[in-house]
Amino acid sequence: MMDRILIEPGKRSGQPCIRGLRITVWDVLNWLAAGMSEQEILEDYPDLEREDFRAVYEYAARFGQRVAL
């Protein structure tokens, strides 16, 4: 699933984006945290695909495991 998350210099300030779209992992997580359902997000952003959510969750889980000392 991680092949769906891309980091491109100059696009959204180098933030991790979904399949090269201008939608970041953090955008999706913020929408979910604000109470939107996956279905509502898909309706508002038709370029997203249901499989993108799994990639977002996987990316967040991996990123969250990194601890900087």
N, C-alpha and C positions, 0 to 999 in steps of 0.2 A: 504493500500500500504506500510505502514511502516514496515511490516514484511519482506519486500525484502531488507531492509537495516540492516546490522548486524555490530556490533562492537565486534571484538574478540581480546583479549590481545595477542600481539605477531604477529598479522597479519597486515602488513602495518602500523606498529607502533600504532595500536589501532585506526586507522582512520575508518570512516564508509564505509563499503564495500557493494557491491551489491550482494545479495544472497550468501554470503560466497566466492565469487570470489575475486581475488586480484585486482579488479578494484574498485577504491574509487568513492564516490560521487563527490569529487573534481576533479578527472580525467575527468569524464564525463562533468562537468561544464566547465572545462578548454578547452576541445575539442570544446564544443559548442561556447564558447567565442572566440575561435580562428577561428570560421567560419565554422566548420564542421557541416553538417546536421545530423539529427538523422539517416537517411538512410546510410550515409557514415560511421558513427560510427558502426552501425550494421554490415556493410560489413567488416569493419576492425576487429571487435571484435564479432565473431559469437556466443560466449557464452552469450552475452547480448540479452535481449528480449525487444520488443517494450514497454511492461508494465514497464520495469525498469526505463524508462525516467520519467514517472509520479511519481514514488517513489523518484527519485532524486529531482524533482521539489518540491515535498511535503516536503522532508527533508530539502532542502535549505530554503524554505519558513518558516518552523518552527524554524530552527536554526537562521535565520536572524531576527526573532522577539525577540530574547533574547538580552537584553541589560545589560551589566555588569556596575555597578556603583562603 
